[in-house]
Amino acid sequence: EAGLLDGGFFSHLEWEVCQQVERKNGRLLELLELVVARACAKVEEGKPEVRLLTRLLHTAGKLQRLEIYEQQLALSAPVTKARFAEAVR
């Protein structure tokens, strides 16, 4: 459930990743990478501002980011723009 994916969950997940890095446990780190990806995707559901921020953070090219701003953020509802602004602070 998305409600269980709070700060405590992510703090514990971060601790677990650090433990496995110290132990050089590659197999478990691969599994944890999947857990992190799934948890982030679950948190992003229904939150267009978070999806947009994630997409921008994963876009390397300046021109590509500008296109995303122009095509998505500029056309977003005012409430989404406000939430996006809050998310990047």
Protein Blocks (a to p, Z undefined) as FASTA:
>chain_A
ZZlmcfklmmmmmmmmmmmmmnopaklmmmmmmmmmmmmmmmmgoplklmmmmmmmmpmb
lklmmmmmmmmmmmpcfklmmmmmmmmZZ
